[in-house]
């Protein structure tokens, strides 16, 4: 469910201020816990460390990400793989038969 048009998108003002203090092309990773923050055009070209519940995942912001939330690019669940005899056989043979 999106935020109302009257209120506008949620953007963390503190994060925006920290980004404006950096120079373009700076490789500094800005750590944030704010996964609900909307990505704005000012953030393009910077790397933001988004917290996934355990660590900060570095996310390089590109133009296509504008309008999305930071949390969409730092997954919180890690899929290992399904086990079983069939999975072992596929791993040994290197894929599908």
C-alpha positions in Angstrom: 0.0 0.0 0.0 1.5 3.3 -1.0 1.7 6.5 0.9 -1.0 9.2 0.2 -0.2 11.7 -2.5 -0.9 14.5 -0.1 2.0 13.4 2.2 4.4 12.5 -0.6 7.1 9.8 -0.5 9.0 9.1 2.8 12.6 10.2 2.5 15.0 10.2 5.5 16.1 13.9 5.8 19.2 12.9 7.8 20.3 10.5 5.0 19.8 13.1 2.3 21.8 15.6 4.3 24.7 13.1 4.6 24.6 12.4 0.9 24.7 16.1 0.0 27.9 16.5 2.1 29.6 13.8 0.0 31.3 14.5 -3.3 30.2 12.8 -6.5 32.0 9.5 -7.1 33.0 9.1 -3.4 33.3 5.4 -2.5 32.1 5.9 1.1 29.4 3.5 2.2 26.7 5.3 4.2 25.1 2.9 6.7 21.4 3.1 7.3 18.7 1.1 9.1 15.9 2.9 7.3 14.7 0.3 4.8 11.4 2.2 4.2 13.2 5.3 2.8 12.3 6.0 -0.9 15.2 6.4 -3.3 15.5 9.9 -4.8 17.5 11.2 -7.8 20.0 12.8 -5.4 21.1 9.3 -4.2 22.1 8.1 -7.7 25.8 7.2 -7.9 26.3 6.6 -4.2 26.6 3.4 -2.2 24.3 2.9 0.8 24.7 0.1 3.3 21.2 -1.1 4.0 20.6 -3.1 7.1 19.0 -6.5 6.5 18.6 -7.5 10.1 22.1 -8.9 10.5 24.6 -6.9 8.4 24.7 -3.8 6.2 24.4 -4.8 2.5 26.1 -2.4 0.2 23.6 -1.2 -2.5 25.0 1.0 -5.4 22.1 3.3 -6.4 21.4 3.6 -10.2 18.7 5.5 -12.1 16.4 2.6 -12.4 16.0 2.4 -8.6 14.5 5.8 -8.2 11.1 5.6 -6.7 11.7 2.2 -5.0 12.4 1.6 -1.3 15.9 0.9 0.0 14.8 -2.3 1.6 13.9 -3.9 -1.7 17.5 -4.3 -2.6 18.8 -5.8 0.7 17.1 -9.2 1.1 16.4 -10.3 4.6 16.1 -14.1 4.0 18.8 -16.3 2.6 17.8 -19.2 0.5 20.4 -22.1 0.7 18.9 -24.9 -1.4 16.5 -27.7 -1.0 18.1 -31.0 0.1 17.5 -34.6 -0.8 18.8 -37.2 -3.1 17.7 -35.5 -6.3 19.5 -32.2 -5.4 22.7 -34.1 -4.8 22.5 -35.9 -8.1 21.9 -32.7 -10.0 24.8 -31.0 -8.2 27.2 -33.8 -9.2 26.1 -33.9 -12.8 26.3 -30.1 -13.2 22.7 -29.3 -13.9 19.7 -30.8 -15.8 19.8 -34.2 -17.5 
